[in-house]
Amino acid sequence: MKKLLLASVALIFSVALMAQEKFVDHLKFKTEEHDFGKIKQGVPVTYDFAIENTGKTPVVVESATASCGCTTPVRPEQPIMPGDANKITAGFNAGAPGPFTKTITVKLAGVDETKVITIKGEVLSAEEYDAYVKTKGKDSKDNKSKPNN
């Protein structure tokens, strides 16, 4: 009798595990990492992570949680319909010079699995940044950030 009970419990758990929703079944990121390159200290920058609902049901982005206070994610407030695209905006405002790597953990409603997206770059002091721009030119490939003016 115990063997039958154990087998039944094992079967129920295995079916439940197979039925769990996967993040990738619902939402696809165009990219999961963005490198701002060299940015100026104290000048906020943003990047829009493009997302698409690849599933068959509407998707609700329940939360987008930053790894620190200098990173501010903005998630869609409304459900994303099947086939539709939207964005998660990552804002960053550095208080100290140096390289950085920050993460945002994205959670979908009804899905246990999360997705981590990453922003990184190097913060230069105002003086270092001005010297860098003069040396490299304003159209440098490192100037990929979008300042918030």
N, C-alpha and C positions, 0 to 999 in steps of 0.2 A: 504494500500500500504506500509506504514511504517513497519507494522508487517511482511509482506512478505520480505521486504528488510532486516530487522533484522534477520529473520530466515535464509535467504540465507547467510548472512555474518557469522552467528554462525555456519552454516553447513560447510562453507569453512574453517573456523578456526579449527573446530574439525577434519576435514579430514587432514588438514595440520599438526596438532599435532600428529595424529596417524601415519603419514608418516615419521616423524622424525626418523633419524637413531639413534640407541642406541650403545654406546661403546661396551657393552657386546655382541652385535650381530656380532662383528667383531674381537675383540682381547681379549684373555684370558691370565691373568698372573698366573704363577704357584704359586706365593706368592706375596702379596702386601706390605709386611713389612719385614725388615731384622734387626736383633739385632746383632751388631758387638761385643757386650759384652764389655770387658775392652780393650781399645787400648791405645797406647803410643802417647803422645802429639808430634806433628810435624812429625809424620810418616803417610803419606797418605795411605788410605785403599780403596778398591773397592769391589763392589758386583754386580754380574750380575743378573738382574731380567729377568727370562725366560718368553718369550711371544710366543703365538701361534695364527695364523690367523685361527679362527674358522668359518669365514664367507665364502661366495661364490665368493667374488671379492677380488682383491688385496687391501692391506691396506697400506697407507702411514702414518707413524708417523710424523706429521707435526711439533710438538715441544715437548720438554721435558724441563720444566722450574723449576729450583731449587728455594727453599725458601730463600737461602742466598748464598753469594759468596764462602763459604767454601765447598759447595757441587757442584760437576761438573757432570751433566748427559751427557751421550753419547747415542744418538738414532741411529737406523738404517737409513742409507741414501737412500737405495733402497726400493721399495715397497716389502711388505711381501706377497707372493702368498698364495692362499687358501691352508690350511693344513700345511704350512711351519712354522718353528719356528725361532726365532731370540732372541735378548736380548736388554735391556736397561741397560747400566752400570752406576752405581751410585758411584762416587768418593767422598771421604771426607777427608779433611785435617784440623785438629783442631789446632787452635792457643792457646786455653785456656783450662785448665782442668775443668772437671765437666761433668754432664750428658748432653746428647743432644738428640733432636728429630728433624729431618729435613725432608722436604717433596719435592717431585718432581711431578709437574702436567704434565700429558701426554695428548696431544691433537692429535686426528686423523684428517686427511683431510676429509672434508665433513660430519663430525659428530660434533654436537654442544656440546654434553656431554663430560666432561673430566674425567680422572681417576687420583687419587692421590695415589702415592706410598710413603712409609716411610722408613727411616733408623734411627736407634737410637743406643745408647750405652753410655759408660762412658769413658771419656778421663782422663788418669792418667799422671801426670808429669813423666819425665824420671826416677826419683828416686822412685816414688811410683810404677811405672810399673815394674821396676827391682825387687823391693821387692815383688811385687805381683807374678811375675813369679817364684821367688825363693820359695815362700810359696806354691803356687798352682802347680808348675811344668809346663814345656813347653807344655805339651799335654792337658792343661786345656780346658774344653768345652767353656770357654769364649774367647779363641784365635781363633775365627771364621773368623777374618779379613784376607784379602789377601793383604799384603803390596805391594806397587808399588816400586820395586827396580830398 
